[in-house]
Amino acid sequence: MRAARMAPCRLSLAAALLLSFATVACAATVGDALPPLPKTLPDLSPDTVQSSVDKTVAGLLTQYHYRRVKIDSALSATVFDDYLSALDFSHSFLLASDVAELGQYRDKIDDELRNGRLDAAFAIYNLYQQRLLERTRRISEELTRPFDFRKDETYEADRKKAPWARTAAELDEIWRKRLKNETLSLMLAGKDEAAARDTLRKRYEGRLRRAAQSGPEDVFQIYMNAVTGAFDPHTSYLSPRNSENFNIQMRLSLEGIGAVLRLEDEQTVVVELVPGGPADLSKQIRPKDRILAVGQGDDGAMTDVVGWRLDDVVDLIRGQRGSVVRLQVVPAQAAAGSPGTVVRIVRNKIQLEEQAAKSQVKTFVRDGVERKVGVITIPTFYIDFAAAQRGDLDYRSTTRDVRRLIEQLQRERVEGIVIDLRQNGGGSLQEAVELTGLFIADGPVVQVRDAKGKVQVENDPDPKQFYSGHLAVLTDRFSASASEIFAAAIQDYGRGVLVGEQTFGKGTVQTLIDLGRFLPQVKDKLGQLKLTIAKFYRINGESTQNRGVLPDVALPPAFATDEVGESAQEHALPWDEIPPTRYKVAGRVRDGVTELKRLHEARVPHDQPYQDLKHDLEVSMALRKQTTVSLLESKRRTDQEASKSRMRTARGRVIDPDSDDAGDAKKDGPDPFLDETGQILLDWIDLRAGRIAQAPAD
């Protein structure tokens, strides 16, 4: 059995890995015989190659990163704080006195980066390891004693911004409540107290065993991602191991469950789903969901993965096509302390067909007359580059597929078309530009500005307008990158009505740099640097970065902007603007936005599915803000039952998650926000045709 390694860290989004590979690692499960705890942890030190890579990365960042940040004392302080946060995000291992002692490095990291020194990185890590060892012993002792669940007390689950504990006794009390909370959560999931405490003991002792197997490369990866992340959240260092995994992802060797993950607050969090992947098709996993445990097959023991290193969780989840993996998942909507549910997924190869654009016809009845609206759902902006390079005449791409679907919808005599970009995280820039070209005659689509200030304009390559009919675009907070380029261009040209949520705000361009190019004398693989080198700007001059694209008609959000999106990321590049490029507005949507909002607001109070979904999203958002949980067992059980009795939502359908048909309901069913978007499009059509009288301006 391969022992899993672990280094406690929080990786940036750019370092997240796609679970799509064809091997599976074994891991210790609850109930396995475990080796004794280590009595000491070795002090780690860097090797000469890591020192060279450190200096090389620092040079590349200062020369080529879009932000042009200087390596100075201000950057040093930022890296110091971020590195401590990566190691001890919850302020639960280091004491205030430790942080004060380590403060000697706060203004020295910039000098070390310039000189290729890693003294601060390893000194900080080694002290953290020592505190981890000491705390694990105290945890094991605490877990030998039962908890009093009749005592009415609370625990603050979110400690990211909490002050560091001043004394060991103060930290002991924090951990007593934390362990009591975690024990209670496991009890609510079905374990008795003794089994719950045993699970936690093995969780934390296993974490220490994995930490004991950490090597210099683990320290280096955590530290370098603190350095790169200080420039922006999409710049990251990929170790040789992670670099190979990333390259497998880019080669589209897509066998697995199809999910991008990152480590956040000791838990594995879903960042995004690969369209058409098993996780996406299950409709039981969503971005921001948390994975607590993993089981192999239909009856394999569940392995607790809280506190695990991300790439070890990846090894455990990925596997051969056709095999089953079970995940204990806590939905993003759930309140702190929720036990989660088990989701069964069959690993499979992700087919391009499953990622392809699809269409449907929605029928609405207005004044006794049936009205048809076409819907084209685009999960990602894709192109089969290999087939295109071979010269295949029928290669697949977003633009080609949408063109075909438009023709089919026109034969169905739809009055207008909705482009659904919800949860579309982007993809090919070329396809975003060419797809926009289907809806405009000609002109610019997006501007790209590099670090030197040079602006390049990407233009519609086809001077013909393929579809000139009525159009709406539906977005949500997970519509990002290429989706935002398309949505922004449609809005700037006035070609269609934008409906939904403010988009993600990912308006930057990255490139991958092989670090071996700069150190040819080193024979070992050195990994890669993923570097932000440019920003996207709308044709009106506004950046899509950070702010995203704002809809003309807003629908209720699923997440607050400080929860999901670029604005929720540490050190995200700011919104700004450059001069607009020349373009000709093709439509007059803006003239009707006020009236469209009025009609929408008058209609939705009478749409019960819409109101149910809106209420569910509001409740979920409120629950997520409640980070203080009760440690009184009777109250927690009452709260859990009350939560279960609420109706949960999955892609627009309100369902009971414990019902027998919950799985089927999650895959198919009404979609109130899509339906309302169709209604808004019909409003626009009727306004243009004079069938609705526009209210006089105030």
Secondary structure, 3 states (H helix, E strand, C coil): CCCCCCCCCCCCHHHCEECCCCCCCCCCCCCCCCCCCCCCCCCCCCCHHHHHHHHHHHHHHHHHCCCCCCCCHHHHHHHHHHHHHHHCCCCCCCCHHHHHHHHHHCCCHHHHHHHCCCHHHHHHHHHHHHHHHHHHHHHHHHCCCCCCCCCCCEEECCCCCCCCCCCHHHHHHHHHHHHHHHHHHHHHCCCCHHHHHHHHHHHHHHHHHHHHCCCHHHHHHHHHHHHHHCCCCCCEEECHHHHHHHHHHHCCCCEECCEEEEEECCEEEEEEECCCCHHHHHCCCCCCCEEEEEEECCCCCEEECCCCCHHHHHHHHCCCCCCEEEEEEECCCCCCCCCCEEEEEECEECCHHHHCCEEEEEEEEECCEEEEEEEEECCCECECHHHHHHCCCCCCEHHHHHHHHHHHHHHCCCCEEEEECCCCCCECHHHHHHHHHCCCCCCEEEEEEECCCCEEEEECCCCCCCCCCEEEEEECCCCCCHHHHHHHHHHHCCCCEEEECCCCCCCEEEEEEEHHHHCCCCCCCCCEEEEEEEEEECCCCEECCCCCCCCCEECCCCCCCCCCCHHHCCCCCCCCECCCCCCCCCCCHHHHHHHHHHHHHHHHHHCHHHHHHHHHHHHHHHHHHCCEEECCHHHHHHHHHHHHHCCEEECCEEECCCCCCHHHHHHCCCCHHHHHHHHHHHHHHHHHHCCCCCCCCC
